[in-house]
Every structure is written in C-alpha cells, then in structure tokens.
Amino acid sequence: MYVNRLKGLMKENQHTQKFVADLLGLSLFGFNGKNEFKANEIKKLSELYGVSTDYFFSELVAKMAIK
C-alpha cells in the first residue's frame, strides 16, 4: 500500500522515521504504528518529496478497481 511508497521515498532521500514524524507533528512511537495517514499528512509528504498526492494511492486505487 502507500506506506511502502513512503518507505521507498524515505530511503531514497535518506530521511529517518524521526525526521518524517517531526514534520508531521507525530511522536516517533505514533509514526511507527501508523498504516494510514490523514489527508493533511499526505499533503505534507507529497510536498516534501515533490510527488502528487495521487502517487501514494495510485497502486491502491488500481487494485480496488480490479475487484
């Protein structure tokens, strides 16, 4: 899902979980347990990594359309 895309972007940019958690205003503990993000968090992540918000969902949406 889109969490895997986020992990990939973090790795490419050498961003730690703490860095991203701080950007989103989350504790590291709260970030580690997240598997879904709020719309405003996705917007911040898309701005940080220079991708569209659709980037995080395109694979998920395609899988849902097939069902």
C-alpha positions in Angstrom: 0.0 0.0 0.0 1.0 3.6 0.1 3.1 3.1 3.3 5.5 1.1 1.1 5.8 4.1 -1.3 6.5 6.3 1.7 9.2 4.0 2.9 10.8 4.0 -0.6 10.8 7.8 -0.7 12.3 8.0 2.8 15.1 5.6 1.8 15.8 7.4 -1.5 16.1 10.7 0.4 17.9 9.2 3.5 15.1 10.5 5.8 14.8 8.9 9.1 11.4 8.0 10.7 12.1 10.6 13.3 12.6 13.3 10.6 9.3 12.5 9.0 7.5 12.1 12.3 8.7 15.5 13.3 7.5 17.0 10.0 4.0 15.5 10.6 3.9 16.6 14.2 3.8 13.0 15.4 5.8 11.2 18.1 8.2 8.6 16.8 6.1 5.9 18.5 2.9 7.3 16.8 4.6 7.3 13.4 5.9 3.8 13.7 2.5 2.4 14.4 0.7 4.2 11.5 -0.5 2.4 8.5 -2.9 5.2 7.4 -2.4 8.9 7.2 -4.7 11.9 7.3 -5.2 14.0 4.2 -3.2 16.9 5.6 -0.3 14.5 6.4 -0.4 13.1 2.8 -0.3 16.6 1.5 2.8 17.4 3.6 4.5 14.3 2.5 3.7 15.0 -1.2 5.2 18.5 -0.8 8.3 17.2 0.9 9.0 14.6 -1.7 7.8 16.5 -4.8 5.2 14.0 -5.8 1.5 14.3 -6.3 -0.9 13.0 -3.6 -2.1 10.5 -6.2 1.4 8.9 -6.1 0.6 7.5 -2.7 -2.7 6.0 -3.8 -2.4 5.1 -7.5 -1.5 1.4 -6.9 -4.2 1.1 -4.2 -6.8 2.6 -6.4 -5.9 0.3 -9.3 -6.2 -2.8 -7.1 -9.6 -1.6 -5.8 -10.9 -1.1 -9.3 -10.0 -4.7 -10.3 -12.1 -6.2 -7.5 
